[in-house]
Every structure is written in structure tokens, then in C-alpha cells.
Amino acid sequence: MSTDVTAKTPAGAPPGKSGSAAGDGLLKLMLDGMRRNMRQYGMLIALGLIVALFAVWTGGDLLLPRNVSNLVLQNSYILILAIGMMLVIIAGHIDLSVGSLTAFVGSIAAVLMVNNDIAWPLAVVMCLALGAAAGAMQGFFIAYLGIPSFIVTLAGMLLFRGLTEIFLEGQTIGPFPKGLQKVANGFLPEVGPNTNYHNLTLLLGFALIAFVVLQEMRDRKRQQEFALDVPPVKLFILKLVALVAAILTVTMLLASYKGTPVVLLILGVLVVGFGYVMRNAVIGRHVYAIGGNLPAAKLSGVKDKKVTFLVFLNMGMMAALAGMVFAARFNAASPKAGLNFELEAIAASFIGGASMSGGVGTVLGAIIGGLVLGVLNNGMNLVGVGTDWQQVIKGVVLLAAVGFDVWNKRKVGS
């Protein structure tokens, strides 16, 4: 006896109704997936919309290869600071001293390299050690003496700004050695045959595409193994296509100018390294734990004081690196360097998905937030928006990003 398993359309149903219902169901599934992952996708979508807006508004000037390279070079030091600041905020703290520490390390670098003729690689190592020591000092007061990070880093902001004035004696010192200048302003060398594109940049771009696709597939598989919610397959494929298209576009734009800036390679190493640590290493999980629920983390055996100390030590090193990149880019150390850098880094972190309560955020999110600010600055400069209105617009963007985070958490909680 055979059984008919063919799906039948109910009597009276209009032709194509079942197909329409399936399409509506798929659309609803994709929208539900986007709502569950809104924190992850929201700023990516916003960045894409901002880029598209200014690309039209500037008549395509925003996406000229030369301007894309300048965009990377102009925002490199803020992106470096944003990576370190994101870790600080995830741990439930704040650091107001990074702008002044950036200027202080830049002044020490100038004194070592320009005034005392110390080889720039040795001076870089010494400056990174100095930044780590400054961060460790603040971390000690915060972690082991229990002084709030706001107070400690506010004091650090005044201290390092004053020391900058003392070491530079109110003067601007330069120029820096050519080798260090190439780190901040240089590009990777040309290799291979003449293809009208920068071959090494093309190779790095294709390698990055392969890495991102494999990483996304690996993360999805791991989430499924732990029975965690994952986006629908259609949405996942759409995400991969968007990521590949974005990377390929940036790769072709850079390859059609001078190639990959050296500082972009440094940023890539930092993003991959810190991203891996925060996702997979024990210390990364502990940073999330103490920021998300400190009492529970302590009961679980997390050494919260040690973790906090290391977070601020790392922030000091990142500020030192940003300080040398900034000084080398402008080929001089100035007493007024680093003004408002701490606010830019904090804004980039919150725009990129960090939470005021701690325990939430990603390294990639910090980069996205920094790029949102960078594209806004660059685009508004290209269209001739005054600096007064630029501050107003950036303030509104920051308020909207934090407001969206609060609204999203309340909606998920309800």
C-alpha cells in the first residue's frame, strides 16, 4: 500500500500562496536573526551607510584611492588607542590619561632620537617599556589600592601633560629618523611584475579574505557544537558576501595607489592578536568576567586585581605605540600633541559596541567605531563642514550609539 507524501495546497488557496508564505517565513527568520545580532551588525551597517552617504555627497572623492590611504594614515593612532581602550572598558574601567601619555612618550622619543642620537629601533623599545611602566603604575593604584580608575587616570592625564611640557621645554622637537617616519607614513615595497596594481597588497587582500571566511565558518561551527544561537544560513552567507566585498574593495583601492601602508599592517597584527586573546585565551575570558560580574568572577577564582593591572599595563603600551606613530607621522614632538585623543578612543569604543557597565565589546568593534569617526571627520572636511558643526555631529553620533545600546539591552531583557 503506497502513501502519498506530496504536499497539497489547501482548497481555495490562491496559486503561489505557499511559495509566498515560505518567502515571508524566510524573511522573518532573517530579520529575527538580525535583531538577535543587532549589536554585531548595527555599526557595520551604520559604517556602510556613512561611507555611501559621503561618497555621494563628495562626488566620489571619499573613495578615491589616495583618500582611502590618507584615511588609514590619519586615523592609525586613534585606532591603536581604541583597541587598548576597548579592553579597559570591557574590564569595567576608563582611562583618561592616554592622550597625555601619547604626548609624553612622543616627547621622550624626540629627546632620545633627536637630541641624543639614539638608534630609532632601540628608542622604540625603550619608549614601549616606558609606556608599559606608566600603565603599570596606574594599574597598581587602581587594582591593588582600590582607587577608582577615573581619579587615577585623571591624575595621570595632568601628570603626563605636565611632564611633556617639562621635557620639551615648551618647544617642538624634530625631525625624526627616516626609518621611523616610514613606519608611520610609508608603504610596503613593490614586488613582482608590473600589473598596474600593487602586487603585495593584492596578495595580502586575498589572504585576508581566505582567513576571514575560514574564521567565520569555524566560529559558526563551534557555536553550533555548544548549542548556541547562530544566524540563519541565508543571513550568514549574506554576511560573508558583504565582508568579502568590503575587503576586496579596500584592497583594490589601496593596490591602485601606493599599496598597503606599513601602519595598516601593524594594525592588522594588533587586531588579529588581541582578537584571538579576547576570544580564546584565559586572560581574555577573565577580562570579560570581571567587567560583566565582578563578584561572580571573584567567586569563580578569577584574579581580578592581576587582570586589571595587566589591562592598564597593556593600555600604557598601546598609548606609547600610538604616541610614536603620531610623532613620526608629523615628524615632530609637540607639547600640544594628543589633545582629546582619550575622548576619541573612548567614543570609538562606545560607538563600536562597548557597554558602560562593562563586560561587552570586541576588538573589531573598536576598529569599526574608530572608522565611523574617521570617515565622519574625513567626509565632513571634504564637503567643507566647519569644525564647530563637526563636534556637534560627532557628539550626536556618540549619543545615538550609546542610546541604541541601552535601548537594545532593554528590549532583549524584556
C-alpha positions in Angstrom: 0.0 0.0 0.0 1.6 3.3 -1.1 1.4 6.5 0.8 1.1 9.9 -0.9 3.5 12.3 0.7 3.1 15.1 -1.8 2.4 18.4 -0.2 -1.1 19.6 -1.2 -2.3 23.1 -1.4 -5.4 23.7 0.7 -8.6 24.0 -1.1 -9.4 27.6 -2.0 -5.9 28.8 -1.6 -4.7 31.1 -4.4 -2.0 29.9 -6.7 1.6 30.6 -5.4 0.3 31.2 -1.8 2.5 28.5 -0.3 5.6 29.9 -2.1 4.8 33.4 -0.8 4.4 32.1 2.7 7.7 30.4 2.5 9.3 33.6 1.3 7.7 35.5 4.1 8.9 32.9 6.6 12.5 33.2 5.3 12.4 37.0 5.5 11.0 36.8 9.1 13.8 34.4 10.0 16.5 36.7 8.6 15.0 39.7 10.4 14.9 37.8 13.7 18.5 36.8 13.2 19.5 40.4 12.6 17.6 41.5 15.7 19.4 38.9 17.8 22.7 40.1 16.4 22.0 43.8 16.2 24.9 44.7 18.4 27.2 42.9 16.0 25.7 44.2 12.7 24.4 47.6 13.7 27.6 49.6 13.5 28.8 47.7 10.4 25.5 48.8 8.7 25.9 52.3 10.0 29.5 52.5 8.7 28.4 51.3 5.3 25.6 53.9 5.2 28.0 56.7 6.3 30.5 55.7 3.6 27.8 55.6 1.0 26.4 59.0 2.1 29.7 60.8 1.9 30.7 59.0 -1.3 27.6 60.6 -2.9 28.0 63.9 -1.1 31.6 64.3 -2.1 31.1 63.2 -5.7 33.1 60.1 -5.2 36.1 61.9 -3.6 35.8 59.9 -0.4 36.6 56.6 -2.2 39.5 57.9 -4.3 42.5 55.6 -3.7 44.6 58.4 -2.4 42.0 59.5 0.1 41.4 55.9 1.4 45.2 55.7 2.1 45.1 59.0 3.9 42.1 57.9 5.9 44.1 54.9 7.2 47.2 57.1 8.0 45.2 59.9 9.6 43.4 57.6 12.0 46.0 54.9 12.7 47.0 56.3 16.2 43.3 56.6 17.3 42.6 53.1 16.2 45.6 51.8 18.2 44.3 53.7 21.2 40.8 52.4 20.7 42.0 48.7 20.8 43.5 49.3 24.2 40.6 51.4 25.4 38.1 48.7 24.4 39.9 46.2 26.8 39.8 48.8 29.6 36.1 49.4 29.1 35.3 45.7 28.9 37.0 45.3 32.2 34.7 47.9 33.7 37.1 50.9 33.9 38.0 54.0 32.0 41.4 55.7 31.1 41.5 59.5 30.7 45.3 59.6 30.6 46.0 58.1 27.2 46.1 61.4 25.2 48.6 62.9 27.6 50.6 59.7 27.8 50.8 59.7 24.0 52.3 63.2 24.0 54.7 62.3 26.9 56.0 59.2 25.1 56.4 61.2 21.9 58.4 63.8 23.7 60.7 61.2 25.2 61.1 59.6 21.8 62.2 63.0 20.4 64.6 63.6 23.2 66.2 60.1 22.7 66.3 60.1 18.9 66.8 63.8 18.0 68.7 65.3 20.9 70.7 62.2 21.9 71.1 60.4 18.6 69.9 57.0 19.9 69.1 54.5 17.2 65.4 54.5 16.5 64.8 50.8 17.0 66.3 50.9 20.4 64.5 54.1 21.2 61.2 52.5 20.2 61.8 49.6 22.6 62.6 52.0 25.4 59.5 54.1 24.7 57.3 51.0 24.8 58.8 50.0 28.1 58.2 53.5 29.4 54.5 53.3 28.3 54.2 49.9 30.0 55.7 51.3 33.2 53.3 54.3 33.2 50.3 51.9 32.6 51.5 49.6 35.3 51.8 52.5 37.8 48.2 53.5 37.2 47.1 49.8 37.2 48.7 49.3 40.6 46.8 52.2 42.2 43.6 51.0 40.6 43.9 47.3 41.1 45.8 46.9 44.4 45.0 50.2 46.2 41.3 50.3 45.1 41.4 53.9 43.9 38.7 54.5 41.1 40.2 54.4 37.6 38.5 57.8 36.8 40.5 59.5 39.6 43.8 57.7 38.9 43.8 58.3 35.2 42.6 61.9 35.6 45.6 62.5 37.8 47.7 60.7 35.2 46.4 63.0 32.5 47.6 66.1 34.4 50.9 64.4 35.3 51.9 63.3 31.9 50.8 66.5 30.3 53.0 68.4 32.7 56.0 66.1 32.1 55.6 66.6 28.4 55.9 70.4 28.8 58.9 69.9 31.1 60.8 67.5 28.7 60.1 69.6 25.6 60.6 72.9 27.4 57.6 74.3 25.6 59.2 73.7 22.2 58.6 71.4 19.2 61.4 68.9 18.5 62.1 67.2 15.2 62.7 65.8 12.7 62.6 62.1 13.4 64.8 59.4 11.7 63.7 58.3 8.3 63.2 54.7 9.4 60.6 55.7 12.0 58.9 58.1 9.5 58.5 55.2 7.1 56.6 53.2 9.8 54.0 56.0 10.2 53.9 57.2 6.6 55.5 54.5 4.4 54.1 51.8 2.3 55.0 48.2 1.6 57.6 47.8 -1.3 56.7 46.9 -4.9 57.3 43.2 -5.8 56.7 41.1 -8.9 55.8 42.1 -12.4 54.1 45.4 -13.5 50.3 44.8 -13.3 49.2 48.4 -12.7 48.4 47.3 -9.1 50.5 46.8 -6.0 51.0 43.0 -6.1 51.9 42.6 -2.5 48.7 44.4 -1.5 46.6 42.1 -3.7 48.2 39.1 -2.2 47.6 40.3 1.4 44.0 41.1 0.5 43.2 37.7 -0.9 44.9 36.1 2.1 42.8 38.2 4.4 39.6 37.2 2.5 40.5 33.5 2.9 41.3 34.0 6.6 38.1 35.8 7.4 35.9 33.3 5.6 37.6 30.3 7.3 37.4 32.1 10.7 33.7 32.9 10.3 32.9 29.3 9.3 35.0 28.0 12.2 33.2 30.3 14.7 29.8 29.2 13.4 30.6 25.5 13.7 31.9 26.0 17.2 28.8 27.9 18.3 26.6 25.1 16.8 28.7 22.5 18.8 27.9 24.3 22.0 24.2 24.6 21.0 24.4 28.4 20.8 22.1 30.5 18.6 23.6 31.2 15.2 22.3 33.4 12.4 20.2 31.7 9.7 22.3 30.2 6.8 21.0 32.8 4.3 22.0 35.7 6.7 25.4 34.0 7.3 26.0 33.8 3.6 24.9 37.4 3.1 27.3 38.4 5.9 30.2 36.6 4.2 29.4 38.2 0.8 29.4 41.6 2.4 32.7 41.0 4.3 34.4 39.7 1.1 33.1 42.6 -1.0 34.3 45.2 1.6 37.8 43.7 1.9 38.1 43.3 -1.9 37.0 46.9 -2.4 39.5 48.3 0.1 42.2 46.0 -1.3 41.7 47.2 -4.9 41.6 50.9 -3.8 44.9 50.5 -1.9 46.5 48.5 -4.6 45.7 51.1 -7.2 47.6 53.8 -5.3 50.8 53.1 -3.4 49.8 49.9 -1.8 49.4 48.9 1.9 50.6 51.4 4.5 53.0 49.9 6.9 50.9 51.2 9.8 47.9 49.3 8.5 49.9 46.1 8.7 50.7 46.9 12.3 47.0 47.5 13.0 46.2 44.2 11.3 48.6 42.3 13.6 47.1 44.0 16.6 43.5 43.3 15.6 44.2 39.6 14.9 46.4 39.2 18.1 44.1 40.9 20.5 41.0 39.4 18.9 42.4 35.9 19.4 43.3 36.7 23.0 39.9 38.1 23.9 38.1 35.2 22.2 40.2 32.2 23.1 42.8 32.9 25.8 42.0 32.6 29.5 43.1 36.2 30.2 40.6 37.4 27.7 37.7 35.5 29.3 38.7 36.8 32.6 38.6 40.4 31.3 35.0 39.8 30.2 34.2 38.1 33.5 35.4 41.0 35.8 33.7 43.5 33.7 30.4 41.6 33.4 30.0 40.5 37.0 32.9 41.1 39.4 31.5 39.3 42.5 30.8 36.2 40.4 34.2 36.4 38.8 35.9 36.5 42.3 33.9 33.5 43.5 35.0 31.6 40.3 38.6 32.2 41.2 39.5 34.9 38.8 42.4 37.0 40.0 40.7 40.3 39.3 43.5 42.5 40.6 46.1 40.9 38.4 43.8 41.1 35.4 43.0 44.8 36.0 46.7 45.5 36.4 47.6 43.8 33.1 44.8 45.6 31.3 46.2 49.0 32.3 49.8 47.9 31.6 48.7 47.0 28.1 46.9 50.3 27.7 50.1 52.1 28.5 52.0 50.2 25.8 49.3 50.9 23.3 49.4 54.6 24.2 53.2 54.5 23.7 52.9 52.9 20.3 50.3 55.5 19.3 52.5 58.3 20.6 55.4 57.2 18.4 53.2 56.7 15.3 51.7 60.2 15.8 55.0 61.9 16.4 56.6 60.1 13.4 53.7 60.9 11.1 54.0 64.7 11.8 57.8 64.4 12.1 57.9 66.3 15.4 57.0 66.1 19.1 54.8 68.9 20.3 53.7 69.9 23.8 50.1 70.1 22.4 50.2 66.6 20.9 47.5 64.1 21.9 44.8 66.6 22.9 41.4 64.9 23.1 42.8 61.6 22.0 41.4 59.9 25.0 37.9 61.2 24.1 38.3 59.9 20.5 39.4 56.5 21.8 36.5 56.3 24.3 34.0 57.4 21.7 35.3 54.8 19.2 34.9 52.1 21.8 31.3 53.0 22.7 30.3 53.5 19.1 31.9 50.2 18.3 29.6 48.3 20.8 31.2 48.7 24.3 28.8 49.0 27.2 29.1 51.5 30.1 28.5 48.6 32.5 31.5 46.6 31.2 31.7 43.0 30.0 30.7 43.8 26.4 32.7 44.7 23.4 35.1 43.3 20.7 38.4 44.4 19.3 36.9 44.6 15.8 34.1 46.7 17.2 36.7 49.3 18.4 38.1 49.4 14.9 34.6 49.9 13.4 33.9 52.7 15.9 37.2 54.4 15.1 36.4 54.1 11.3 33.0 55.6 11.8 34.6 58.7 13.5 37.4 58.7 10.9 35.0 58.7 7.9 32.9 61.3 9.5 35.9 63.6 10.0 37.3 63.0 6.6 33.9 63.3 4.8 33.0 66.5 6.6 36.3 68.0 5.8 35.9 67.2 2.1 32.5 68.8 1.9 33.6 71.9 3.9 31.7 71.4 7.2 33.2 73.7 9.9 34.9 72.3 12.9 32.2 73.6 15.2 29.5 71.6 13.4 31.8 68.6 13.2 31.9 68.5 17.0 28.1 68.7 17.2 27.7 65.9 14.7 30.2 63.6 16.4 28.5 64.3 19.7 25.1 63.3 18.3 26.6 60.1 16.8 28.1 59.1 20.1 24.9 59.8 22.0 22.9 57.8 19.4 25.2 54.8 19.6 25.1 54.7 23.4 21.3 55.3 23.4 20.9 52.4 20.9 22.9 50.2 23.2 20.7 51.0 26.1 17.5 50.5 24.1 18.7 47.2 22.6 19.6 45.8 26.1 16.2 46.8 27.5 14.4 45.2 24.5 16.4 42.0 24.8 15.8 41.9 28.5 12.0 42.4 28.1 
